[in-house]
Amino acid sequence: MAKKNENIVPLLPLRGLLVYPTMVLHLDVGRERSVQALEQAMMDDHLIFLTTQKEVSIDNPEEDDLYKMGTLTKVKQMLKLPNGTIRVLVEGLNRAEIVQFYDEEDYYAVELSIYEDDESANVEKQALMRTMLEYFEQYIKLSKKISSETYSTVSDIEEPGRLADIVASHLPMKLKDKQEILEIIDVKERLDRVIEIILNEKEVLNLEKKIGQRVKRSMERTQKEYYLREQMKAIQKELGDKEGKTGEISELTEKIEGAGMPESAKNTAIKELDRYEKVPSSSAESAVIRNYIDWLISLPWSKETKDDLNIHKAESILERDHYGLEKVKERVLEYLAVQQLTNSLKGPILCLAGPPGVGKTSLARSIAESLDRKFVRVSLGGVRDESEIRGHRRTYVGAMPGRIIQGMKKAGTNNPVFLLDEIDKMSNDFRGDPSSAMLEVLDPEQNHNFSDHYIEEPFDLSKVMFVATANNLGTIPAPLRDRMEIITIAGYTEQEKIHIAKDHLLPKQLKEHGLTKGQLQVREDAIQSIVRHYTREAGVRGLERQLAALCRKTAKILVSGEKKRVVISGKKLVEFLGKPIFRYGQAEQENQIGVATGLAYTTVGGDTLQIEVSLSPGKGKLVLTGKLGDVMKESAQTAFSLVRSKAKELHLDENFHEKVDIHIHVPEGAVPKDGPSAGITITTALISALTDNPIRKEVGMTGEVTLRGRVLPIGGVKEKTLSAHRAGLKTIILPKDNEKDIDDIPDSIREELSFVLVSHIDEVLKIALAGDTE
């Protein structure tokens, strides 16, 4: 590569522009230093060095702001424009590199190292030139921004270096890439680089073309659909169908967008909407699809209420609406406290278990109010079909979602208090097991992804606070019971019932019957008399009915004009409600032989059982009557065997069982009775009858007995104790292992009863039998 003598020439910096050798170009020059450089060049030999600024935004560039490699050019023509700018025509001569930089005050001058291209065309260069021209021709055809005349001009060039520069000047490259080409001195290397750039540009143009065709096809399809829809609209208008489905579709699309569905559910809804649009309105499938879309839109996928985490307000609401029930209230307040600390707690699954009428359902409503959540109730009594919970497949006629999804739609939020009423009343048959379907609903690990057969899209139930109610936990399958937090609500004491009647039931009935406190006054002794003589229940439903009867009779008196105000005392109660239905206190009036008072637990609370034993001459038959279940019959057999083993100790004839027939009867024969807790009661009655020793009338007892005479623990101590108190008993015999359960009994009841804890039947006999047991 030959090298010219080094020269010092004026410098003209370019902004966003680059000149290759052999190029002829017009430039507009406006900067003062650049104008001075031009004038100096015109005074000398018309030579000026052009190089590009690295940053376009710099107004007065210094040495470091310019590329070292540029082009030595000759000023061919210079013209001053009216606005003070100078238009210059320059011709590129050679590549040149700055060796030394001079600041001449009015302009910059540079000492250059000038390079000339080696234009000898060997075979390799010729091959590269042909390849470049071929690719450049293909590029021109794809680009359509370069005229075919340009190709004709370029194809006539025989010098390899000049060809590379001219082709590069026509390519849409960034300034940085153009500078890179300018800085390549070696001609072969320059040809290779320009070919590489042409190939890259060709690929980009091909891709642009494909994208353009795809967009065009999409636009054509959209225009076609729009045209067809407009035609359909016009046809429907002519037919009097107003807007047909078109308006409906756009309305449904808006609703789908605003429903806050997860992405998968949204995609399903849009897909179904597309089907709905294509299916004729007269088709039966159209209604099915529309119904499904409506369900998807109406579910509260992301709507939730904000919990009112004011623990004091919640406590006051629970205290206002419910008297007693401390465990449940405490559990709700604990949940609120944890929610306030974490703000991410999954909804608990509570099961309120207890007899009817104790306020389980109304308690769930109060929980919702205290949390400031929506409340929804679903009754599960009699549900025996799995699809009631999970919904029906959409292929069935009249298919609907299950009760859980229906409840969520009714609630309108995804975090309501959801009451599953009477969960113990579900049954199963050939249509499936609904209690098994409930496992997914009530499992905190699964219910964030609950799948309904109708909806088919997973729905999140993890924020729901489920509250179930049950009368009898025994009928709930163990796996389902395991998923719930059981809170037992026992029956109310007499004092609690009086309090509830005064503060809740009577004001409610007065309001429902259009009465005021001034028109009807029910004194406390009258309420106590209703509780004792007109109701026998664990809850307060019967008590409410009797108060309603008082209100009805009062209304009649007031309307007929007999009186303006009615006051009901205990003595006047018979006039309004008739004679007492129940005898207060079932305890025997005197000590009796062979009659023991047992304590039983039923689904409606506690109750007392009179177990009677009668002896008659015979051959040792044991007769059991009173509709006893298998467990109770076995308890009687165990008691009989125990008495036989203790015959000598009880001073009985060792062969007594061969001489007498024993009849054990539990009155109220129509009521089924079963359970092991009557063991010690049957044994005591049997021994009393055989030894002719009376049983103390004020003693009630409960406990399972073994063949060795051990007394084992039983359940339902609180309910049994309340029934004993109602019956007027004074002494309660309990198994020693049930000592912990005494704490659950209200203080007012504990003070009036005497509890005796026993571990062997001998201890029972010492307390229960009135005579000598030795």
Secondary structure, DSSP 8 states (H G I E B T S, - for coil): --B----EEEEEEESS----TT-EEEEEE-SHHHHHHHHHHHHTTSEEEEEEBSSTT-SS--GGGB-SEEEEEEEEEEEE-TTS-EEEEEEEEEEEEEEEEEE-SSSEEEEEEEE-------HHHHHHHHHHHHHHHHHHHHH-SS-HHHHHHHHT---HHHHHHHHHHHS---HHHHHHHHT---HHHHHHHHHHHHHHHHHHHHHHHHHHHHHHHHHHHHHHHHHHHHHHHHHHHHTT-TTHHHHHHHHHHHHHHHTT--HHHHHHHHHHHHHHHHS-TTSHHHHHHHHHHHHHHHS-SS--------HHHHHHHHHHH-SS-HHHHHHHHHHHHHHHHHS-----EEEEE--TTSSHHHHHHHHHHHHT--EEEEE-TT---THHHH---TTSTT----HHHHHHHHH-SSS-EEEEETGGG---BTTB-HHHHHHHHT-TTTGGGB--TTT-S-B--TT-EEEEEES-GGGS-HHHHHTSEEEE-----HHHHHHHIIIIIHHHHHHHTT--TTTEEE-HHHHHHIIIII---SSSHHHHHHHHHHHHHHHHHHHHTS-S-EEE-TTTHHHHH-S-SS-S--S-SS-BTTEEEEEEEETTEEEEEEEEEEEEESS--EEEESSB-HHHHHHHHHHHHHHHHTTTTTT--TTGGGTEEEEEE-S-TTS-B--GGGHHHHHHHHHHHHHT--B-TTEEE--EE-TT-BEE--S-HHHHHHHHHHTT--EEEEEGGGGGGGGGS-HHHHHH-EEEEESBHHHHHHHHBSS---
